[in-house]
Amino acid sequence: MQADDMEVPIINNVNNNCNKQRPLPNGRDVFKNLLKDWESSMESPNLEFEYGDTDSLTAELSEIYSYTEEPEFALNRDYFEEDFRSHVRGRRWIELGQEQQRAYVMRLLDALEVTDRDKRLKVARAILYLAQGVFDECDMDADVIHWSRHNVFLLYDMGIFTALLELLSMEIDNNQACSSAVRKPAISLADSTELRVLLSIMYLMVETIRLQTEDDRPEWRAAREAFKTELGSPLYNGEPFALLLFTMVTKFCSMNAPHFPMKKVLLLLWKTILFTMGGFEELQEMKVRGRERLSLPPLPEDSIKVVRSMRAASPPASAMELIEQQQQAKRGRRSRRSAFVDSLEGDSPFPKKQPLVKQDSLDTYNERDPFKNDDARDEEEDGEEADSGIEGEVDPLDRDVIIQPPPPPPPLRPPTERASLPKGLPWAPKVREKDIEHFLETSRNKFIGFTLGNDTETLVGLPRPIHESVKTLKQHKYVSIAEMQIKREGELQQCPMTLGEEDVDETPTEILYLGMLPNLSQYVIALLKLLLAAAPTSKAKTDSINILADVLPEEMPITVLQSMKLGIDVNRHKEIIVKAISALLLLLLKHLKLNHIYQFEIVSQHLVFANCIPLILKFFNQNIMSYISAKNSICVLDFPHCVVHEMPELTAESLEAGDSNQFCWRNLFSCINLLRILNKLTKWKHSRTMMLVVFKSAPILKRALKVKQAMMQLYVLKLLKIQTKYLGRQWRKSNMKTMSAIYQKVRHRLNDDWAYGNDIDARPWDFQAEECALRESIEKFNSRRYDKNQNGEFAPVDNCLQSVLGQRVELPEDFHYSYEMWLEREVFSQPIQWEGLLQQAQ
């Protein structure tokens, strides 16, 4: 709570008491009220959110099912028990031995190959019941998870996944189902029954096997590695499994298959890529190993650990606080402070005339504005605006006695004590090679009058402070893997014959990129279409895609309770789609950037051209606090709780109450992912940074700072930092709390002029030229690495007659049947012009 906000109720209280001719309260009572107000302001704690690859296992398993699918749990159980009792009498599944369970799964596997569609569906439901953990034989949620894990590894060992994949391919190519779905006016849950059952089993298998636990058996660990290799290799029709799912996404978005259950497809696609390529911690390890291979210095810090150790800052002032501050500024601060101090003089145990101190909102300390011009004329013109700035700038009278209160109750420090600066910034500063070159070029022009190109070693003629500056810059010089890849690519382009062909590792990322490359733009556009349709700020349009095909029941609700339940289910459905797409895009960008920078750049460029930047800004242009604290879940209907415990009677009040969590994990996860994607698209791209300015992203991003979560605030501040210099002096002056937070939380680039904006005129905004130059480099890279025919003219020619005639030539099988006819037609009957050959030779 800021000081002005704490003073207002007390001053109003004093005025009211004077009007009513009542005695003023003594200083002790006023101080107690002050402490109570201060404590209440500190009661909004940081969000206890731990960012990771995924949520808890139970949460991830529950999100694959919609609430409208709840009756199908009993259907799966009934089909399993009907078949199980006909083969195993008088015993339960959990009572069988390993060999008996394997024998029964083999019977199910054989039954999957029948031609009758209905019988196949029943067998698939029985397999799904096994993957769900035979919940009817369990008493607790943990038992369901245990047996689900046991059964999933058994199913994989028996080859169920490969059989399911064949059935999935058949359903994707089922033109009859697609055409009937296109003709239907309204698509419901019943149109995607077979696909939903197959995708649910595959999702349970991927998600369960992906997670490693301490008590895993050795055979399970071996199965995990085999499954991971299998999913990432081009074993399915010459392409990885993820590419098949990408094809389903594009087919759905092109309106050719509107009955596809997109939520399940996207979740399975995300978890497949997460499993085969690795999560954020694996990415960090791969980055460390990659720098070692390139003989680069180690990373200055572990970014995951740094972000997790950060603390959130208080949000900027709200609109009501700003209005109050402006009104108070007009009344005069000195008179107000005098009245407040006089009210404390009665029985206060503290020294008299101790000024009340503000608590900073976005920084842990505050000093004089380091960015303010000392020009007296500017101070006179902007004095009142700076005094009542947008974020409640600290009163000039309080500048010498700033303190930061510890957690309540906050003890007041002596007035002479100043706030201590933080012991150290969280990030080590970095400098790029081109930054050092630019600094030296500017210095040489200033002191010598000429430049030396890219020479960063020669310092002759430069003053001693320049020498020290260059030394400091070189100490913090950071060379990224991407810079090394760009340098290597330039060498390969210049010397294709000398350097030869590049050895490319067949990693899962490389295999997936090679498969995605021909239709990459279609995949990107399809994902963004789904993200737009699922965004809460999007309005329903007649021509937009219908993403609710796998959540709407056949019969629409007729009671208020059913309508409320369906409304919660629809909102939850959209949130899960946003979560899956945001995590999927972020993983793709991070893995492609590590694999090769130009693979990352082509996906980034497709995203930018498909309007990803305004789409993400549109997503954040909402009440972000309401979105993060949304209660679109019904805990008693979540799997596995709903299949183990007896279902209580749902009422409108219980649905409105929602869960007791402080925030929605998936929504906060989605917001952070989208901010990270936006950072990756705009980093070091001047033209894209200007897009943020043109789309007026600053107020949208500033509202997102209200979320008290350190990681989310960090990525918001990064986006604000890169555009600060283009927002004008008045914006910077009015948002000093944000500027202070940027300084404290975001990594420093030592000679980055982000806070002043002195070089704006030197950098014109030419979006087309920058993107075209980048696209040219990308096309050269793809042509060199993946176009095998373009190097034919550089191939060496064998001029030795013996070796040419001695080469073994592969001929078709039927060639020897027509060999004599070919000799007669092409050799014996063709006259040879020997004189002409001799003339050509001369």
Secondary structure, 3 states (H helix, E strand, C coil): CCHHHHHHHHHHHHHHHHHCCCCCCCHHHHHHHHHHHHHHHCCCCCCCCCCCCCCCHHHHHHCCCCHHHHHHHHHHHHHHHHHHHHHCCCCCHHHCCHHHHHHHHHHHHHHCCCCCHHHHHHHHHHHHHHHCCCHHHCCCHHHHHHHHHHHHHHHHHCCHHHHHHHHHHHHHCCHHHHHHHHHCCCCCHHHHHHHHHHHHHHHHHHHHHHCCCCCCCHHHHHHHHHHHHHHHCCCECCECHHHHHHHHHHHHHCCCCCCCCHHHHHHHHHHHHHHHHCCHHHHHHHHHHHHHHCCCCCCCCCHHHHHHHCCCCCCCCCHHHHHHHHHHHHHCHHHHHHHHHHHHCCCCCCCCCCCCCCCCCCCCCCCCCCCCCCCHHHHHHHHHHHHCCCCCCCCHHHHHHCCCCCCCCCCCCCCCCCCCCCCCCCCCCEECHHHHHHHHHHHHHHHCCCCCCCCCCCCCCCCHHHHHHHHHHHHCECCCHHHHHHHHHHHHHHCHHHHCCCCCCCCHHHHHHHHHHHHHHHHHHHHHHHHHHHCCCCCCCCCCCCCCCCCCCCCCCCCHHHHHHHHHHHHHHHHHHHHHHHHHHHHHHHHHHHHCHHHHHHHHHHHHHCCHHHHHHHHHCCCHHHHHCCCCCCHHHCCCHHHHCCCCCCCHHHHHHCCCCCCCHHHHHHHHHHHHHHHHHHCCCHHHHHHHHHCCHHHHHHHHCCCCCHHHHHHHHHHHHHHHHHCCHHHHHHCHHHHHHHHHHCCCECCCCCCCCCCCCCCCCCHHHHHHHHHHHHHHHHHHHHCCCCCHHHCCCCCCHHHHHCCCCCCCCCHHHCHHHHHHHHHHCCCCCHHHHHHHHC
